[in-house]
Amino acid sequence: MNDKIVMPIWTFGLFIVVMNTTMFNVSIPSIIHDLHISADLGSWIISSYSLGYALSTVIYSRLSDIISIRRLLTVGLLILGLSSIFGVFASDFQTLLIARILQSAGAGAMAGLGLVLASRYIPIERRGRAIAMISAGSAMAFGLGPIVGGLISEYFGWNGLFAVTCCVLIVLPLLLRLLPKDSQPQTASFDMWGASLTIVHTVTLLTAVTQQSFVWLALSVLSFVLHAWHLKRKKETFINLDLLKKTDYRKLLVVGFCILVLNLGNLFLMPLVLASLFAKSAMTIGLMIAPGAIFSAIMTRFVGKWIDRYGNLRFLLIGHIFLTAVLIFFSILLSYSPTVILIGYLFFSPAFSATMASLNNEASRILPRTQIGSGMGLLQLIQFFGGSISVAVCGLLLEHQKKSPPVEAFRHVYELLFLVSLCSVLMLLWYRKTSYRKVATN
């Protein structure tokens, strides 16, 4: 496989998929107005896609152990592309929600299979730059999504956002021509019950947090108990228990969870800060976030080479230092000027991309080839779940502080994110210590 051609095309497809998350953020007010729905219903347009995207990512990754990447990619992008065409003609809330859920069912193919593809077919000495490219594509999509969404919504209406995602139907034949014609062994079975229970307790736990409901929390606990019972009975399970027995892998799961808590929490807070404290419009907010995302993409070619040359752990630590420093910077200088957000994100976005690339590359290094699909899939599920929890908790904290001055409320939430970053740094240092100890003993 010629990764110098395949990975840029794959990154472009992933850019479209990730941007589909943030494009709709700026269009929610228009959707609520046009379809005459409540704000609670409108929020499901975003949350349904994000949650479905997270779950489908791990499912595609897990299936890659028994089904070829080419076949899974074909199914995923066809679902995504056709549901996007369906969404172009949506004229009521039910149709729109169905289109978004179907989109999420196909979107996970790009994110889940991209890391599996890089881990399986790109040599370790070049893998860092490939994974860095994927991470930078995601970072740029998060930053440019609000701008693209605002422009399209203003001139073509929110239905036009679906037309952007139809571009994956152009990417699909190119990738099928370039990808290796592999065929995965069909001897293993897919744990449908395990996958279903994973979906149930992920949805119920997130709903319990967002709705602050003990009923949903009880349902989530029950699903976890049923899943634990299921894991004891079945040999080949959706969640590979052998992975969870690896101490180093568990530490990387914690770090991945924390990193996405920081990134999506910050992406959720920055627009609110700019709108609440400085009365910036959606278009202006997008323009202030975009430079950080663009700078992150520019740095990709250098970061990937540096990771391959100097190692994953060094850049994991450097990235954490920058992320932590920016959070301190925001919490102290938040109210001074909107330029604080612009400057801070110029450092935060490339640091996040470098950290994610290093983390994913390190995970692919310690996983056996036979567990790459399930291992990278579970890592991504934990990451996306951390991001979803982060947005929900940040929103709840701001709601509980609505009687406080906005500056103080935002500062308190950023201080909480700072504590999460410290926890991630401590876990990373622990991982580094045990990793070096194993190398010394060998």
C-alpha positions in Angstrom: 0.0 0.0 0.0 1.3 3.4 -1.0 0.6 5.3 2.3 1.9 8.6 0.9 -1.2 8.6 -1.4 -3.7 6.6 0.6 -3.4 8.5 3.9 -4.0 12.0 2.5 -7.1 10.8 0.8 -8.2 9.0 3.9 -7.6 12.1 6.0 -9.7 14.2 3.6 -12.6 11.7 4.1 -12.2 11.8 7.8 -12.1 15.6 7.7 -15.6 15.6 6.1 -16.9 13.1 8.7 -15.6 15.0 11.7 -16.6 18.3 10.3 -20.1 16.9 10.0 -20.2 17.0 13.8 -19.4 20.7 14.2 -21.1 22.1 11.0 -24.6 21.6 12.6 -23.7 23.4 15.8 -24.2 26.9 14.3 -27.4 25.8 12.5 -29.3 24.6 15.5 -31.1 27.9 16.0 -32.2 27.9 12.4 -33.4 24.2 12.7 -35.3 25.0 15.8 -37.0 28.0 14.2 -37.8 26.3 10.8 -39.1 23.0 12.3 -40.9 24.6 15.3 -39.2 22.3 17.8 -37.9 22.9 21.4 -34.2 23.5 22.2 -34.1 20.0 23.9 -35.2 18.3 20.7 -32.8 20.4 18.7 -29.8 19.3 20.8 -30.5 15.7 19.7 -29.4 16.7 16.2 -25.9 17.0 17.6 -25.9 14.4 20.4 -27.4 11.6 18.3 -24.6 12.0 15.7 -21.8 12.2 18.2 -23.0 9.2 20.2 -23.7 7.1 17.1 -20.3 8.1 15.7 -18.5 6.9 18.9 -20.3 3.6 19.0 -20.0 2.8 15.3 -16.3 3.6 15.4 -15.6 0.8 17.9 -17.9 -1.6 16.0 -16.1 -1.1 12.7 -12.7 -1.5 14.4 -13.9 -4.7 16.1 -15.3 -6.1 12.9 -12.0 -5.4 11.1 -10.6 -8.5 13.0 -12.9 -10.7 11.0 -14.0 -8.7 7.9 -11.7 -7.0 5.4 -11.2 -3.2 5.7 -12.3 -2.7 2.0 -15.7 -4.3 2.7 -16.3 -2.5 5.9 -15.3 0.8 4.3 -17.7 0.2 1.4 -20.6 -0.4 3.8 -19.8 2.5 6.0 -19.3 5.2 3.3 -22.4 4.0 1.3 -24.5 4.3 4.5 -23.0 7.8 5.2 -23.3 9.0 1.6 -26.9 7.7 1.0 -28.2 9.0 4.3 -26.7 12.4 3.5 -28.6 12.5 0.2 -31.7 11.5 2.2 -31.0 14.4 4.6 -30.8 17.0 1.8 -34.5 16.5 1.3 -35.5 16.4 5.1 -38.3 18.8 5.9 -39.4 17.7 9.4 -37.7 16.8 12.6 -38.3 13.0 12.5 -36.7 12.8 9.0 -33.8 15.0 10.0 -33.1 12.9 13.1 -33.3 9.6 11.2 -30.8 11.1 8.6 -28.4 12.1 11.4 -28.6 8.7 13.1 -28.0 6.9 9.8 -25.1 9.2 9.1 -23.5 8.3 12.4 -23.9 4.6 11.6 -21.7 5.0 8.6 -19.3 7.8 9.8 -17.5 5.5 12.3 -15.9 3.6 9.4 -13.5 6.4 8.6 -12.3 7.0 12.2 -12.3 3.4 13.4 -10.7 1.8 10.3 -8.1 4.6 9.7 -6.1 3.8 12.8 -6.4 0.0 12.1 -5.2 0.6 8.5 -2.2 2.6 9.7 -1.4 0.2 12.4 -1.7 -2.9 10.2 -0.1 -1.8 6.9 2.3 1.1 7.6 5.8 0.3 9.1 6.4 1.5 12.6 9.2 3.9 11.4 6.6 5.8 9.3 3.5 5.2 11.3 3.8 8.2 13.5 3.5 10.7 10.6 0.5 8.8 9.2 -1.4 8.9 12.5 -0.4 12.5 13.0 -1.9 13.3 9.7 -5.2 11.7 10.8 -5.2 13.6 14.1 -4.5 16.9 12.3 -7.4 16.3 9.9 -9.7 15.8 12.9 -8.4 19.0 14.6 -8.8 21.1 11.5 -12.4 19.7 11.0 -13.3 20.7 14.6 -12.0 24.3 13.9 -13.3 24.8 10.4 -16.7 23.1 10.9 -18.4 26.2 12.4 -17.2 28.4 9.6 -18.3 26.1 6.8 -21.6 25.4 8.6 -22.2 29.1 9.0 -21.5 29.9 5.4 -23.6 27.1 4.0 -26.5 27.7 6.4 -26.6 31.4 5.5 -26.7 30.9 1.7 -28.2 27.5 1.2 -30.0 26.6 4.4 -29.3 23.8 6.9 -30.2 21.1 4.3 -27.2 22.2 2.4 -24.9 20.8 5.1 -25.9 17.3 4.1 -24.5 18.0 0.6 -21.0 18.4 2.0 -21.0 14.9 3.5 -22.1 13.5 0.1 -18.5 14.0 -1.0 -17.6 10.7 0.7 -19.1 9.0 -2.3 -16.3 10.5 -4.3 -13.7 9.4 -1.8 -14.9 5.7 -1.7 -13.9 4.6 -5.3 -10.5 6.2 -4.9 -9.8 4.4 -1.7 -11.1 1.0 -3.0 -8.7 1.3 -5.9 -5.7 2.1 -3.7 -6.3 -0.1 -0.6 -4.7 -3.5 -0.4 -7.0 -6.4 -1.4 -6.8 -8.2 1.9 -9.2 -10.7 3.2 -9.5 -11.2 6.9 -10.0 -14.8 8.2 -13.7 -15.6 8.8 -13.1 -18.1 11.6 -13.9 -15.7 14.5 -17.4 -14.7 15.5 -18.9 -11.3 16.2 -20.3 -10.9 19.7 -23.7 -9.2 18.9 -24.9 -9.4 22.5 -21.8 -7.8 23.7 -22.0 -5.0 21.1 -25.7 -4.4 22.0 -24.9 -4.2 25.7 -22.0 -1.8 25.1 -24.4 0.5 23.1 -27.1 0.3 25.8 -24.9 1.2 28.8 -23.1 3.9 26.8 -26.4 5.5 25.9 -28.0 5.1 29.3 -24.9 6.5 31.2 -24.7 9.5 28.9 -28.5 10.1 29.3 -28.2 9.7 33.1 -25.5 12.5 33.1 -27.2 14.9 30.7 -30.7 14.4 32.3 -29.4 14.0 35.9 -31.7 11.0 36.2 -31.4 8.3 38.8 -33.7 6.1 36.6 -31.3 6.2 33.7 -28.4 5.6 36.0 -30.1 2.5 37.4 -30.6 1.2 33.9 -27.0 1.9 33.1 -25.8 0.0 36.2 -28.1 -2.9 35.3 -26.7 -3.0 31.8 -23.1 -3.1 33.2 -24.1 -6.0 35.5 -25.6 -7.9 32.6 -22.5 -7.2 30.5 -20.2 -8.5 33.2 -22.3 -11.7 33.4 -22.1 -12.0 29.6 -18.3 -11.6 29.6 -17.9 -14.5 32.0 -20.1 -16.8 29.9 -18.7 -16.2 26.4 -15.2 -16.8 25.2 -15.0 -14.4 22.2 -16.5 -11.1 23.4 -17.0 -7.7 21.9 -14.9 -6.1 24.6 -11.7 -8.1 24.5 -10.9 -9.0 28.1 -7.3 -9.8 27.3 -6.8 -6.2 26.4 -8.0 -5.0 29.8 -5.5 -7.4 31.5 -2.7 -5.3 30.0 -1.6 -2.8 32.6 0.1 -0.4 30.1 -3.0 -0.5 27.8 -5.3 0.4 30.7 -3.1 3.4 31.5 -3.3 4.6 27.9 -7.1 4.3 28.0 -7.1 6.7 31.0 -4.9 9.1 29.2 -7.0 8.9 26.0 -10.2 9.6 28.1 -8.6 12.6 29.7 -7.3 14.1 26.5 -10.7 14.1 24.8 -12.3 15.5 28.0 -9.9 18.5 27.6 -10.3 18.9 23.9 -14.1 18.7 23.6 -14.6 20.5 26.9 -12.5 23.4 25.5 -14.2 23.4 22.1 -17.5 23.6 24.0 -16.4 26.4 26.2 -14.6 28.7 23.8 -17.6 29.7 21.7 -19.6 30.3 24.8 -16.9 32.5 26.3 -16.6 34.5 23.0 -20.4 34.9 22.8 -21.2 35.5 26.4 -18.3 37.8 27.4 -17.5 39.5 24.1 -20.8 39.2 22.2 -19.2 37.6 19.1 -21.3 36.2 16.3 -21.2 32.6 15.2 -19.2 33.5 12.1 -16.7 35.6 14.1 -16.3 32.7 16.6 -15.5 30.3 13.8 -12.9 32.7 12.4 -11.2 33.0 15.8 -11.0 29.3 16.3 -9.9 28.5 12.7 -6.3 29.7 12.9 -5.5 27.2 15.6 -6.9 24.4 13.5 -5.1 25.5 10.4 -1.8 25.8 12.3 -2.3 22.3 13.6 -2.7 21.0 10.1 0.5 22.8 8.9 2.5 21.3 11.8 1.4 17.8 10.9 4.2 17.1 8.5 6.8 18.1 11.1 5.1 16.5 14.2 4.7 13.1 12.4 8.4 13.0 11.5 9.4 14.1 15.0 7.3 11.4 16.6 9.0 8.8 14.4 12.4 10.1 15.2 12.2 10.9 18.9 9.5 8.6 20.1 5.9 8.7 21.3 6.4 9.3 25.0 8.4 12.5 24.5 5.7 14.1 22.5 3.0 12.8 24.8 4.7 14.7 27.6 5.3 17.9 25.5 1.7 17.9 24.3 0.5 17.6 27.9 2.7 20.4 29.0 1.2 22.7 26.3 -2.4 21.6 27.0 -2.0 22.3 30.7 -0.3 25.6 30.2 -3.1 26.8 27.9 -5.8 25.8 30.4 -4.0 27.9 33.1 -3.7 30.7 30.6 -7.4 30.6 29.9 -8.5 30.4 33.5 -6.4 33.5 34.5 -6.8 35.8 31.5 -10.2 34.7 30.2 -11.9 38.0 30.6 -9.2 40.3 29.2 -9.7 40.0 25.5 -11.1 37.6 22.8 -7.5 37.5 21.5 -6.7 35.4 24.6 -8.8 32.6 23.0 -7.3 33.0 19.6 -3.7 32.9 20.9 -4.4 30.0 23.4 -6.0 27.8 20.7 -3.0 28.4 18.4 -1.0 26.4 21.0 -3.8 24.1 22.2 -4.9 22.6 18.8 -1.4 21.4 17.6 -0.6 20.2 21.1 -3.8 18.1 21.0 -3.1 16.7 17.6 0.5 15.8 18.6 -0.7 14.2 21.8 -3.4 12.2 20.1 -1.0 11.0 17.3 1.6 10.0 19.9 -1.0 8.2 22.0 -2.5 6.2 19.1 0.9 5.4 17.8 2.0 4.2 21.2 -1.1 2.0 21.6 -0.5 0.5 18.2 3.1 -0.3 19.2 2.2 -2.3 22.4 -0.8 -4.2 20.9 -0.3 -7.5 19.2 -1.3 -7.6 15.5 -4.2 -9.9 16.3 -5.7 -7.3 18.8 -5.1 -4.1 16.8 -8.7 -3.9 15.6 -10.3 -4.4 19.0 -7.6 -2.5 20.9 -7.7 0.6 18.7 -11.5 0.5 18.6 -11.9 0.3 22.4 -9.4 3.2 22.8 -11.4 5.4 20.4 -14.7 4.5 22.2 -13.2 5.5 25.5 -11.9 8.7 23.9 -15.2 9.7 22.4 -17.1 8.8 25.5 -14.7 11.1 27.5 -15.5 13.9 25.1 -19.3 13.3 25.4 -19.1 13.2 29.1 -17.0 16.4 29.1 -19.5 18.4 27.1 -22.4 17.2 29.3 -20.5 18.0 32.6 -19.3 21.4 31.4 -22.8 22.3 30.5 -24.2 21.2 33.8 -21.6 23.1 35.8 -22.3 26.3 33.9 -26.1 25.8 34.5 -25.5 25.3 38.2 -23.5 28.5 38.3 -25.9 30.6 36.3 -26.4 33.0 39.2 -22.7 33.6 39.4 -20.9 36.1 37.1 -20.2 34.4 33.7 -16.4 35.1 34.1 -16.3 33.2 37.4 -18.4 30.3 36.0 -16.2 29.8 33.0 -13.1 30.1 35.2 -14.3 27.4 37.5 -14.9 25.0 34.6 -11.5 25.7 33.2 -9.9 25.0 36.6 -11.7 21.6 36.6 -10.3 20.8 33.1 -6.8 21.8 34.5 -7.2 19.2 37.2 -8.1 16.6 34.6 -5.0 17.5 32.7 -2.9 17.0 35.8 -4.4 13.5 36.3 -3.5 12.7 32.8 0.1 13.9 33.3 0.4 11.7 36.4 -0.9 8.7 34.6 1.4 9.3 31.7 4.4 9.6 34.0 3.4 6.3 35.7 3.2 4.7 32.3 6.6 6.0 31.3 8.2 4.7 34.5 6.8 1.2 34.1 7.6 1.2 30.4 11.2 2.1 31.0 11.4 -0.5 33.8 10.3 -3.2 31.4 12.8 -2.2 28.8 15.6 -2.3 31.4 14.6 -5.8 32.6 14.5 -7.1 29.1 
